[in-house]
Amino acid sequence: MHDLKTLGWNSYFEKEFEPFKNEGYGVGRVALEHKGGYRLYTESGEIPAEITGRVRFEATGRAGFPAVGDWVAITIQPTEAKASIHAILPRKSKFSRKIAGNVTDEQLVATNIDTVFLIQSLDKNYNLRRLERYLVLALESGAAPVIILSKADLCESVEERRLEVESIAPGVPVHAISTKLSEGLEQLNAYLGVGRTIAFLGMSGVGKSTLINRLVGRDVQKVREVRAHDDRGMHTTRHRELVILPSGGLLVDTPGMRELQLWDVGEGLSDSFSDVETLAAQCRFSNCTHTQEPHCAVKEAVESGSLDAKRLENYLKMGKELEYLESRQDSRVQVKRKERDRKIHKEYNKVKRRKPK
């Protein structure tokens, strides 16, 4: 048995669920997604579920299917102890990325998240540019980002690293911790309230699973040793799962991401690189590319040392990725429109041929 408020239910979802409630539907939250089905947390306990044919038919992409963290309208089949998912309630927040590979589609990592823990380890895996990329997606998600610098026991310059991270993430809380030495963990309690949902994001080997086991108080995730030559770990977590904490909060662990492609992060990019965009507003040309134009305030900042050249390079790189993604999305929409028009034209011709002369 689960109390809905403990699972993250609040007035926002209550309002969105009202039309479904009036029609006799129940509600559940997606705890686990696996091939062919889902597992839900409900007031009746944890039960398996499948989507209805209507949900499958109306989905226009992967984002049209339930994801871990979603609240869904359901009916429960008592004889089979299984639920049918009829609809997905509007999401309060979502963390998305472009699906890996050449396919242009959205992959939902987790939804209805209150806080995103961005895990960056202080070993050979430390990388400011990668952290900037995670921060862009986190800011776009609608959840509040918090940066966790793990494995502080392996770093001799923790304070220097912390200041570096704060310089690229103004206003974002940054905490250095060591699960091995049990240092800094108490700082995280402020984010673990009843009904609060936290997502853990980071590459393999940064210590997500170890930290989750400490917060839960038992081994819910398998932990593997990282490779000695590059501090990289295997994909310990194989799937996304919503885990209930003893404190009443919830967390979502995700598989380590070796490829993190952007998806619809225009505002997230602007928020994360507000320093660059403030400078860009001072350039002589409104369409300045910050590469070779004269009187470019951004280039001048790089030359004076007030802006890191690698930070600018990363900003321009992600901007080009977004432009390419938008062009691919436009092409995809055009293909779908042509396919739809072709089907309509085909049906029209069928009807026309059936008409008596």
Secondary structure, DSSP 4 states (H G I P E B T S, - for coil): ---TTTTT--HHHHHHHHHHHHTT-EEEEEEEEETTEEEEEETTEEEEEEE-HHHHHH--SGGGS--TT-EEEEEEETTTTEEEEEEEPPPS-EEEEEPSSS---EEEEEES-SEEEEEEESSTT--HHHHHHHHHHHHHHTSEEEEEEE-GGG-S-HHHHHHHHHHHSTTS-EEE-BTTTTBSGGGGGGG--TT-EEEEE--TTSSHHHHHHHHHTS--S---PPPTTT--------S-EEEE-TTS-EEEE----S--B--S-HHHHHHHTHHHHHHHTTSSSTT--SSS-SS-HHHHHHHHTSS-HHHHHHHHHHHHHHHHHHHHHHHHHHHHHHHHHHHHHHHHHHHHHHS--
